[in-house]
Amino acid sequence: MTAPEDDLTDEQRRAVRIEIAIVLALSFALSAYTAVLHLIEGVLLGLSGQTVALNPSRSPFGFIDLGLNLAAVIQLLAWGSLAVYLLWRSGFGPARIGLGRIRWRPDVLGGVGLAALIGIPGLALYQIARVLGVNAAVEPAELYDTWWRIPTLLLLAFANGWAEEVIVVGFLLTRLKQLRINPWLALAISSLLRGAYHLYQGFGAGLGNVAMGMIFGYAWQRTGRLWPLIVAHTLIDAVAFVGYSLLAGHLGWLR
């Protein structure tokens, strides 16, 4: 177990660096690598003419499609839970990283406010990026019209929020603080990672997610609460996934 404070030995610092590398290699660093490759491919093919499905249909058979989507949910939940477990093992219980008992005002209402702060400008940025030809067309949901479509999209929205905010904010910033990395540099690393694994959608998505990462990371550094970030991320994704699923056939500008 590593010390919960900043007074780490050289061996403990090495262990923390290795842990960061392993967790990110299993999760969002690998996603960033594949996202960059997809971006290069998109640019070579003509980025503005590409379409990216965030939640594609994974099988023509409904029950298999459901099972594969639930597997994606489980994977994301497992990633975040692994990060929480590793922090807990080293002396950082859930409350230490802002995952204590969820509270209505700072967590839920704070999350709603963050969602509005990020979501509304984010939609405008997406439209501008599409006009400039630096973003692919994003299709948030590509699931069949089945009874499980909406519940599954909501589960995916929460799983995305849980995995990303726990790992990229709570876990990474905590570990970088242990390594005595300057808080602003740590915030930049976290934000650039967030932007990198969204680059498969295009340059606009990458830039927008860097900005989101700066705001979310700074909010966590100031308040120490992670639930508002998870709530906000879940709301943003839920509105995008479910809203698109219900309205795409009626609002042409969604494409």
LINVENTA-V980848 format. One line per field, one symbol per residue. ss: DSSP state (H for helix, E for strand, C for the rest). psi: psi as a letter, one per 20 degrees, with the letter a starting at -180 (. if undefined). burial: b if it has 24 or more other C-alpha atoms within 12 Angstrom, else e. A space follows every 50 residues. Layout:
# LINVENTA-V980848
ss=???
psi=???
burial=???
This chain:
# LINVENTA-V980848
ss=CCCCCCCCCHHHHHHHHHHHHHHHHHCHHHHHHHHHHHHHHHHHHCHHHC EEECCECCCCCHHHHHHHHHHHHHHHHHHHHHHHHHHHHCCCCHHHHCCC CCCHHHHHHHHHHHHHHHHHHHHHHHHHHHHHCCECEEECCECCCCCCHH HHHHHHHHHHHHHHHHHHHHHHHHHHHHCCCCHHHHHHHHHHHHHHCCHH HEHHHHHHHHHHHHHHHHHHHHHCCCHHHHHHHHHHHHHHHHHHHHHCCC CHHHC
psi=pqqiaimqrhhhgghgggggggghhidihghgghggghggggghinghjq ppohmqpiqipghhggghhhhhgggghggghgggghgghjjnrhhhjjka ppqgghgghhhgghgghggghhgghghghghikjqrppnhpkqqnrhigg hghgghgggggggghgghfggghghhghjkpphhggggggghgghgjjii irhghgghhggghgggghgghhhjphghgggggggghggggggghhihih ohii.
burial=ebebeeeeeeeebeebbebbeebbeebbbebbbebbebbeebeeeebbeb bbebbbbeeeeeeebbeebbebbeebbbbbbbbbebbbebebebebbbbe eeeeebbbebbbbbbbebbeebbebbbebbeeebbbbbbbbbbbeeeebb ebbbbbbbbbbbbbbbbbbbbbbbbbbbbeeebeebbbbbbbbbbbbbbb bbbbbbbbbbbbbbbbbbbbbeebbbbbbbbbbbbbbbbbbbebbeeeee eeebb
